[in-house]
Amino acid sequence: MLRTPSAIVAVAWILLVAITSIAATTLPLVEWGVLADPLAQDLADAGALPSTSHWLGTDTLGRDVLSRLIFAGGEAIAGVLLCVAIATLLGLSLGLLAGYYGGAVDAAASTVGEVLQTLPGIIVMLLAVAIFGTDLAVGMATLGILLSAGVFRIVRSSTLVVSKELHVDAAKVAGIRVLPILARHVLPNVLRPTIVQASITATLALLLQAGLSFLGQGPPPPAPQWGSMVREASDVIYRFPWLMVPTGLAIILTALAFNVIGDALVDTTSIRPHRRTRRRRPVPASTPESDSATSGDHNTPAALSVTDLTIATESGTPLVHGISFAVRDGQTLGLVGESGSGKTLTALAALGLLPDGVRMTGGRIRIADRDVTDASDQTLAPLRGSTIAYVSQEPMVALDPSSTVRALLVEPLRKHRRISRGEAHRLASTLLAQVGIPDPSAILRRYPFQLSGGMAQRVAIAVALTGQPRVLVADEPTTALDVTVQAEILELLRTLRDDLGMAVLIVTHNFGVVADICDHVAVMRSGRVVESGDVQRTFARPQDAYTRTLLEAVPDAWPQTTTRAAVDAPPLLAVEDLKVAFRQGAFREPFHALKGVSLDVRPGETVGLVGESGSGKTTIGRAILGLTPAASGRVIFDGEDITHASARRRRELSTDIQVVFQDPYSSLDPRLTIGQILEEPLKAHGVYRGAAARRRVTELLDRVHLPADALQRRPSEFSGGQRQRIAIARALAMSPRLIVCDEALSALDLSTQARVVELLHDIQRDTGVAYLFIGHDLAVVRNISDRVVVLYRGEVMETGDPETIGASPRHPYTRRLLLAAPVPDPVEQAERRKLWLASRTTTTETEGSP
């Protein structure tokens, strides 16, 4: 707060009011002649303007205004603080419990909050004064109870969101008790809205307190009160208008100070790296560049061309270093590289949509026949959507959740094509049919959140097509999708490119996607194009070592990491006929996520569980971990039925069963340091304390190949792969016997995936831990598993060893999963695509068969 001048002034004002009032009431300042007697009257000097004897003048009875303001100020501040303390503590406690537990606790607390919020504050305060007398503390305490309803609603809604975060689930699985979870993982993440509400409460308390005194219901005269001073001034406002100024200004400044302090406190709760670990971003080392990437006939004008593009931060740190490429009509160029290579920045630069703090520092960009290098937003606006369009990685983020699909399509159709609303409605249905949506009329009425990921991405592509663009920029359009949905979206993009003659620029980290759809490729590393050219030549004979490294990181090229553990040992984990259902409202049938699933995992074994989104694979993992209740069936661990284990037993089991979640960004609490994250389960179980805990944490970091200085840093200071290593270290903290890896690789680049898989194998070899490895990419799962279980719509379709599953799958759905994952070989991928297209009909006809 000391870095915010306005906050310093606000705190100084509050302290000035409080300290002078305390001094005036505890020290004989009147006898010493420092202050005038606030009760002494001098009718001959009534209503006097400010002077050396009375710095703020006198009131209608000749009493010193400054002295009365000072004597009343402390009680005003104390009343506000009492009200805020009661409102915040009560609302915060109930909000945390209601949001975390839900159910009956939430219903009871919400009912109390609703009742309190309907009561008129000033009337209830008057009633309290009538019952308990004119003690201002009683009125402010009553007001605090009433205003706690506002704090409760804010905290409850924030807790509902935070308690669903993966880092809270990770704390539960780690065996942390409820109160420490609320204190360490939930409370810090709901403080910001709580502080805002507290500052609003302080302002309301000050005004209502003044209002109570204004109505004559505070301490009886002649005791000075800010509200009664305002009333007295209002009675004579036409005779002595100055009297309203000092008291009104004191109230305004105090209310403003509370709000400024609240804003400053909110700023102090933002997450910042530790000062000693903050580093300047290094400038990437120079790398020899290959020929600039081009696509198509050099004599044909490019639909999009980029020449010697350089991008840097506002502080001058270079991010992209002089890259060049061209994309021509009817062709696809793939920008491929790991996260941080600069590929997305390059695509955004072509659209003129670089993020804040980043700017283009050199080079030229041409869209069609127009140079847009230095174009303003007003110049680019007519081109966006009509000449160049954009499809983002996250359709659920890109599509406005408050608009129906019809509205999302009609607005750009009318803007770009200058047509009537009726014609736009007709074209909207046509566009949905064009992107492969089977029932356009039904989808037009839905909101984005009512669509699956693949369906939402199809709608996003339809929105991009509304302006009949010449260039389509697709930024990781399939990364968030299952392999089968990915294959469908790639086939859609290929069809649209061929039918409409568009130029397509695809940004991706997946070489299989490039082999499937791209004609030309540009490989990026550290902001440079290290290799570019025709896809078939580049894949067959890569010239750059980095390109070869990325091609070797695809699942089919991974070295064999499993030991094919013996299967004759008794199961460590057995899932028997497990069923899970989710309620969908009072008037709808429950959704049956699992329909009698059975599987087992033996000691030291890796069992892969694979299926599309919605197949129920994550639900199985959460049921094993006790995060999702089972409707029927059994989960048996080491011979013990833990299906409905108590909270206490779950905490004990957390030393044997652990989890690595899919998202390394949300599975680690952003407010804790890595040392605190790793020490938490150790201290919770009381096994390691003090120096022993610190030694164990250092061992864990070494186990996952991270430096010891990582302990003092926060998750935001690490890459995605490093964060996943930290999550693995946390899972290993108590030396578990089973780790559930829930999509632990899907958020990572392929090269990072390969390194994490190698780490998991090394840990398994050294410790004998068993893995239940959940994934949606069969090519990945079968390369790291001893056995594979294929799940579809809550049922097991097929179980077997990876070689058999990969070479001769029995079920059509399994064959479709295998064919849907693209491979980094353009020739082989073309054959696989033909087989996959043929398999879609077969799978549809037999998808329900066991």
C-alpha positions, 0 to 999 in steps of 0.5 A, a space after each residue: 500500500 505504501 506504493 500507492 500515494 492515494 492510499 497513504 493519504 486515505 490512511 493518514 486521514 483516517 488516522 488523523 480523525 481517530 487519533 485526534 478524537 482519542 487524544 481529545 477524549 483521553 487527554 485534558 486538551 481543553 484544560 490545556 487550551 489546545 482545543 475549545 470546549 465542544 459544549 461551551 456556548 457563546 450566543 454572541 458569536 453564533 454562526 461565525 465564519 472561520 477565524 483564528 479563534 475558531 478555525 472552522 467557525 461556530 454553530 448556531 449556539 456559538 460552539 466551536 465546529 472544529 472541536 465538535 468534529 474532533 470529539 465526534 470523529 472517533 466514535 464515527 470511525 469506531 462505529 464503522 469499524 465495529 459494523 464492518 468487522 461484524 458484517 465481514 466476519 459473519 458474512 465471510 464465515 457463512 459464505 465460506 461454509 455455504 459455498 464449500 459444503 453446499 447442500 443443506 448448509 448452503 440452503 440454510 445459510 442462504 435463507 438467513 442471508 435472504 431474510 437479512 437482505 430484505 430487512 430495511 436497515 434504518 428501520 431495524 436500527 431504529 428498533 434496536 435503539 428503541 429496545 436497547 437505548 441510544 448506545 451507538 454501538 448497539 445500532 452499529 452492531 445491528 447494522 453489521 448483522 444486516 449488512 453481513 448478507 451482502 458479504 455472504 452473497 459475494 463470498 458464497 458465489 466466489 467460494 462456489 467457483 474456487 472450491 471447484 478448482 483443481 488445487 482444492 481437489 488436490 488438497 482434499 486428495 492430499 488429506 488436508 482437513 477442511 479448515 486448513 483448505 478453507 484457510 489456505 486455498 479458498 480464503 486467499 482466493 476470495 479476499 479480493 471481492 470480500 475487501 471490495 464489499 467491506 469498503 462498500 459496507 464501511 461507506 454504508 455504515 458511515 452514512 447510516 450512522 450519520 443518518 441515525 444521528 440526523 434523526 435524533 436517535 444517537 446519543 442525546 444532545 449536547 454530545 457532538 455527532 456528525 449526523 446531528 451536526 448535519 441536521 443542525 446545519 440543515 435547519 439554518 442552511 439559508 442563514 448560515 450555509 457555511 455550517 454544512 461544509 465542515 461536517 459534510 466535507 468530513 463525512 465525504 472525505 472519510 467515506 472516500 478514504 474507506 473506498 481508496 483503502 479498499 481499492 489499495 488492499 485489493 491491489 495488494 492481494 494480486 499475485 506477484 513473483 517474489 522480488 528476488 526471483 524476478 528475472 528479465 526475460 532472456 533474449 533468445 540466442 541467434 539461430 541460423 534461419 532457413 529460407 522463408 516459408 512460402 506456399 504455392 506458386 511464387 508468381 501467384 499473389 499471396 493472400 497473406 504475406 509476412 516479411 521480416 516480421 519482428 515483435 518486441 515488448 514495450 520494454 524492448 525485449 525481442 519476441 519474434 525475430 525477422 520471420 517471413 512467410 506467404 500463404 496463397 489461395 487454396 493452400 494451407 501453411 502450418 506454423 508449428 513449434 512449442 509453447 513460447 516459440 512466437 507462433 501465436 504472436 505472429 498470427 495475431 500480428 497479421 490480424 493487428 491484434 497483438 496483446 497490450 505491452 507487445 508491439 510490432 517493431 519491424 517488417 511488413 504485412 500484406 493482406 491480399 493486395 493491401 499493406 497493413 503494416 502500420 494500419 490503425 484499428 479503423 483501417 483493419 476493421 473492414 478487413 477483419 471478418 471479410 478478408 481475414 478471419 480468425 478461429 481461436 483455440 478455445 471456442 467456449 471463450 471466443 463465443 459470447 455466452 450471453 448470445 444464442 448461436 443465431 445472434 452470433 451468426 446474424 450480427 456478422 452476416 448483416 454487417 459483412 454482407 449488407 443483407 436483411 435480417 430475414 436473409 441473415 437468418 436463412 444464411 445462418 442455417 445454411 452456414 451451420 449445415 456447411 460446417 457439418 452441424 446436422 440439425 441447424 434449426 435446433 442449434 440456432 436456438 442454443 447458447 454456447 454453453 449448451 454445446 459440446 467442444 466440437 460443436 462449439 468449434 464448428 459454430 466458431 468456424 461458421 462465424 468466421 465464414 460469415 464474411 466470406 474471408 480470403 484468409 482463415 487464421 486458425 490458432 490451435 483450433 483442435 488442441 482443446 478437442 478429443 482426437 476424434 473431434 480433432 479429426 472431424 474439425 481438420 476434415 471440415 477445414 480441408 473441405 472448406 479450403 478446397 470448396 471456397 479456395 481460402 488460404 489457411 494459416 494453422 498455428 499448432 504444436 502438433 506435427 500430426 495436424 501439420 501432416 494431415 492438412 498442411 501443404 507447407 510448414 514453418 518450424 518456429 523456435 524462440 521467435 525464429 523460423 528454423 526450417 520451412 518448406 514443403 511438408 513432405 520434404 520437411 517431414 521426410 528429410 528434416 534439415 534442422 536438429 530442432 525439427 528432428 527433435 520435435 518429430 521424435 517427440 510424437 507418441 509413436 516415436 517414443 522409446 518403450 517406457 513400460 516394463 510390462 508388469 506381471 499380471 499375476 499379482 493380486 489387484 492393488 485397485 479393483 473397480 467393480 460394476 461402478 455406476 455414477 449418475 448426475 442430477 440434471 434438474 427436478 424434471 429431467 432424468 439423471 445423466 448416467 456417466 458410468 453404467 457398470 464399469 469394471 477394471 483393476 490395477 496391479 502393483 507397479 502396473 500402468 493401466 491406460 484408460 482411454 476415451 472421448 470427452 463424456 465417456 466417463 473416464 475422468 468420473 472413474 478417476 474422481 470416484 476412486 479419489 472420493 471426489 465424486 460419489 458412486 451410485 452403486 458398485 464398489 471401489 476396492 483398494 488393497 482389499 478394502 472397500 473404499 467406495 463410501 469411505 468416511 472423510 477421516 478414512 479418506 485422509 488416511 488413504 491419501 498417503 497411498 492414493 494420489 493424483 496428477 490432474 490435467 491442468 498444471 496451471 489450475 492444479 497448483 494454488 497460485 498464491 502459495 510458493 512451491 515450497 509451501 505446496 510441497 510441504 503442505 501434505 507432509 505437515 498435514 500428516 505429521 510425518 515430516 516437520 521442520 528441517 525434515 520436511 524441508 529436506 524431503 521437499 528438496 528431495 522431491 524437487 531433485 526427483 522431478 529434476 527441478 532446481 532447489 531455488 524453485 522452492 521460493 517461487 510461485 507456480 506462475 514463474 514456471 512453464 507448463 511442463 515444469 508445473 506438471 513436474 511440481 504436481 508430480 512431486 506433490 503426488 509423490 510426497 507421501 510415497 503413494 502406492 497408486 497415482 491417478 494421472 487424469 489427462 496429465 499430458 493433454 495440456 502439454 506440448 509433444 516434446 514436453 509430454 515425452 519428457 514427463 512420460 520418461 519421468 513417470 517411468 523412472 519414478 515407477 521403476 524406482 518406487 514401484 508405484 502403480 498408475 491409472 493413466 487417463 487420456 483421450 489419445 489412444 496413441 499416447 496411452 498405448 505407448 505408456 501402458 501395460 494394459 489399455 481399457 477403452 471406454 465409450 459412453 460410460 461402458 468398457 468397449 475393450 480391454 487388452 495389452 497395447 500391442 493387441 489394441 494397436 495392431 488388431 482392435 476388436 471394437 470399431 470404436 477402438 479402431 476409430 480412436 486409433 485412426 483419428 490420431 494424426 501421425 507426422 507422416 503426410 503419406 501415411 496420414 493420407 491413408 489413415 484419413 481415408 480409413 478413418 472416413 470409412 470407419 465413421 459409418 461403421 462406428 455409428 452403426 455399431 457404437 452401442 455394441 459391447 
